[in-house]
């Protein structure tokens, strides 16, 4: 099987003006026309001063990470933008990566996700997470220290949110009885959930085993990490092969205004393929000087995927 490519659509200010959201939709259309399997959008609702607590990324084409970006960094609503992309494309998978679930009521989140899943004809994938910014949680009145427990209860709600109705929940934070969320999602299972993070910590393993359809780590995983997950999946009667494993290529920059060498970035792919990764994320701004360079980048990635798949 050829590798599938997933284009990171946020964090591309070096290619598209941050207020030009139609330009991001156009990037998605170009990606679909050139063999890319899906697009991924991450999110923040807002940023505070802790966004730049660790300084600024040395090259603006690099990935935004905890504490390395200015508070003014642009993060458009991923679900609204994915809705526009759903209407402009036909087969592209729509990955709502890094949905910071504890910042929303789970029923409201389920309504938004189900509507987008229906609108796209079942092309939505969701990566719920807790994220890292204390300032973001404080501004929205959500206790930062409880974010993991909040997410766990939200996942219980989301697991039943798309029917059959009525549904009820007796949890401590979000109790409700006999409610309907019509028109639901594209299927009664709702969109598939991926989970990720740095390393393979116990909460991540627990969520993957119970709810996961995909694994999308932030950074490389060791063979020991994957063996730990495999053992937990097996104990629960599941097979590690059930999870779509989503890796990525990272850029090496020589200075603050250069694009990265794609061949250098692709050198890590054989290791990921050996570990069973079949989908690979890439951020076009790392390797493209302008939007006009994107079709050629997609073709080069497709060739690499065919040679390693």
Buried (B, 14 or more C-beta within 10 A) or exposed (E): EBBBBBBBBBBBBBBBEBEEBEBBBBBBBBBBEBBBBBBBBBBBBEBBEBBBEEEBBEBBBBBBEBBBBEBEBBBBEBBEBBBBBBEBBEEBBBBBBBBBBBBBBBBEBBBBBBBBBBBBEBBBBBBBBBBBBBBBBEBEEBEBEBBEBBBBBBBBBBBBBBBEBEBEBEBEBBEBEEEEBEEBBBEEEBBBBBBBBEEBEEBBBBBBBBBBBBBBBBEBBEEEBBEBBBEBBEEEEBEBEEBBBBBBBBBEBEEEEEBBBBEEBBEBBEEBBEBBBBBBBBBBBBBBEEBEBBBEBBEBBBEBBEEBE
